[in-house]
Amino acid sequence: MTAPIMSVADVGKQFGGLVALKGVTTEFGEGQITAIIGPNGAGKSTFFNILSGALRPSSGVLKFRGDDMAGVPQHEYVHRGIARSYQITNIFPNLSVQENVRVAAQAFRSRMNIWSDRTAYHEVDEKAAATLASVGLSGRSATLAKFLAHGQQRALEIAIALVADPALLLLDEPTAGMGPEETREMVTLIEKLAADRTILLVEHKMKMILGLSDRVLVLHHGQLLADGTPKEIQANTEVRRVYLGQNDGYA
């Protein structure tokens, strides 16, 4: 494995009497695409939310580039170099594509000054344009976000996360609700983005995961069941028993 960008040690999460995650210890190599999979109720969403700062672990330690993240508020994660997308598309539907990204860029780079003329923010406009180009949406910059196809809305949400230039990008079911063609386009985008950053994703489409990822983590009943390359995961009898036997693919 390459040098870890993030590590967790004995991480657990309880909600009252419910143990959602128990004793998970692992590292995420810098520059890799790592997928987190598992059956429903396995603890994937809980683990993902802990990694992105949306939830605090009940026990254990989370480190990013060697720094303990205990006590770091979620809004500070993006300034540390961690950004995420959401399972349910999270955009401003009545703003244009360019305005969605520009608002995010402006919020990240500077405090709002009500006395500044909009034309003073050239750097922000340039950043928004470059980010849209990186996800293939330059030609739709003037379109209201609500009129984009579903796959384009997902790409826009990723663009919003990218304005912070994250070293670690977490994608929550990036192909949810997509058909085969949109899924292939998203896979191509993720592969392109992975050239410059580390990517963690939660997904259900096994054919996509096994073809895209450098490494796969399998959770089951809140615990880490397996950790390895796609080939190792495919050959793992216990993983096949609890998960890979389910019918899935690019559809």
N, C-alpha and C positions, 0 to 999 in steps of 0.2 A: 504494500500500500504506500501511496505517496504520503508526504507529511500531512498530519491532520489539520484541517481548518477549524473543525469543531469536534468536541468530545463530550460524552456523557458518562458518568460513573455512578452506578447503582441508583439510577433515577426511578422514582416511583411517584404515583399520583393516586390519591384517594378522594372520593366525593362522598363524605359521610362514611357510611359503612361499606361503600362500593370501592373495591380496588380495581382501578382502570389500567394501571401500569405498575409493574413490579420488578425492581432490580435490573433495569436495562443498562448495560454497559457496552459502549461501542465508540468508534471514531469514524469521522468522515474525511476521506482523503481529499486534499486540495486538487482541483482540476478534474474531478470525477463527476459522473452522473450516477447518483445513487437513488434507487427506488425503494420505497417502503410499502410492502404489501401485506395482506392477511385477510382472513374472512371477516365478515361483519362482526363488530364487537371485539375485534382483536386488540384494540388500543391504538390504531393508526392515527386517528384524528387527535387523540389526546397527546400522543408523542409528538406529532407534527406541531401542535399548538404550543407545546413546551419548547421545542426547538426554535420557534419563531417569536417567543416571548409573550404569546397571547395567554398562556397559562404558566403559573409558577409550580414547579415540582413540589410534592409533599416531602420528598427526601432525595438525596443525591446531589450531584454537582454537574452543572453545565458550563463548559468553557468554550470561548470563541477566540481562536488564535492565542491560546494560553491564558486568557483573562477570564476569571470567574464572573459569570453573568448574574450571580445572585444579587438581587436588589436593583438591577438595571431596569428602568421602566420600559414598557413595550415601544413607546415612541422613540426611544433612544437607540433601539436596535438598528434602525435604518441608518443612523449616523455612525454606527459601528461597522456597517458594511453588510447588513443582513436585510433582505427585502423578501416579500412574499406576495403570491396571488391567492385568491380565495376560490372555494368550490363553486359558490354562487357568484356570478359575474358582478363585480363591484365597480361601476363606472357612473359618470353623470350623463344620463341618457339624453338630456335636453341641451347639452353643450356639444360643440363640434368635437371631432376627433382631436384636432390640434389643441383646442381649449382644454380638453381633459388632461392632456400631457403637459401643457403649459402651466396649468394650475399646480400640478404636482411638482414640476420643476421649480416654480417660483416659491412654493411652500418649503421645499427642501433647501433652496439656496439663499433665501433672504427673508427677512421679516417684511410684512406688508407695510408700505408707506403710502398713506392715502394722498399725500401731496405730490407723489412722483407721477409723471406722465407715463402712460403705458409704453410709449416708444423708447423709454429709457431702459427697458428690459431686453435689449437686443440679445444678450448672452442667453437669457432664458428661452427666447424664441428660437435661437439657433440650436440650443440643446433639445428642445421639443421636436424640431424638424429632423435632427440627426437620429433621435430615438425612434421616431415614426418610420424613418427609412430602414432602421435596423430590424423592424418587425414586418416590413413590407406594406406599410399603410400610408406612404407618402401621397399616393394618388387619391386617398379618401380623407385628406386632412380637413376639408371644409364640410364634410358630411356630418350631420347630427349623429351622435353615437347610437341612438336608438334605431337608426336605419341600417346599421351594419348587420351583416350576416352573423350568426352565432359565433362561428370560428374567428371572425374578424374582431368581435367584441372581446373574445378571450385574448387575442393578440394585443388589443388596446390595453387591457388590464395589465398584461405583462409589460407593455411599454411604460405604463405609469410606474410600475415597480423599478424599471430600469433607469429612470432619470436620476436615481440616487447612486448609480454606478456601483451596485452591490458586488462584493466579492463572493457572496453566498446568496443564491436565489432559490427560494422554496416555492414549489408549484403544487397547489392542492387540486388534484384531479383536473389537469389542464385540458383533457379531451372529453370531459363530461358533456353528454348531450350531443356529441359530434358523430356524423356519419363517417364512412371510410375515407372519403376524399379529404374532408376537413381534418381528420385525424392524421393522415399522412402529411398534410401541410404543417400541422402543429409539431409533429415529430421532426420534420426538416428544420423548423424554427428552433426547437430545443437543441438540436445538434449544432446549429450555427451559434447559438448563445453560449453553449458549453465550451467553445474555443477560448473564451475570455473569462470564464468564471466557473465556480463550483455550483452544481445543481442538485437539489434534493427534491424528489417528487413522490406524492402519494397517488397511486393509480390502481384501476381495476382491470384494465385491458392487458391480459397477460402476453399476448403476442407482441404488442407494442413494447411492454416492459423488457421482455427478454431480448428483443432486438435492439433496444436503445441504450440500456443501462450498462455501466461498467461493473456495477455491484448491486446486489439486491439484499435487503433485510426483510425477514419474514417474522411478523408478530403473530402470536396466538395466545388467547386468554391473558393479554397484557404482558406477556413475557417474550423475550427474543428467542424464537424457535430456530432460526438459521440465518447465516450471514455468509455470502459468498458471491462468486461470479454467476452470471445467468446459467452457465453450463452446470456448475456445482449445485445450484438451486434446483434445476430440472432433474438432476440425478438423485436428489435427496428424497428418500422414500417417505420420511415423515412429512415433508412439505407436500409431496404429491397427495398424500392421504388427506391432509387437512385443507389443502387449497387448490393445487394445480389440477385436480380432477374436475373442478367446476368448468363448465363450458363457457369459453370466452375467446375473444379475438379482436380484430380491428373493428368489428361491428359495434 
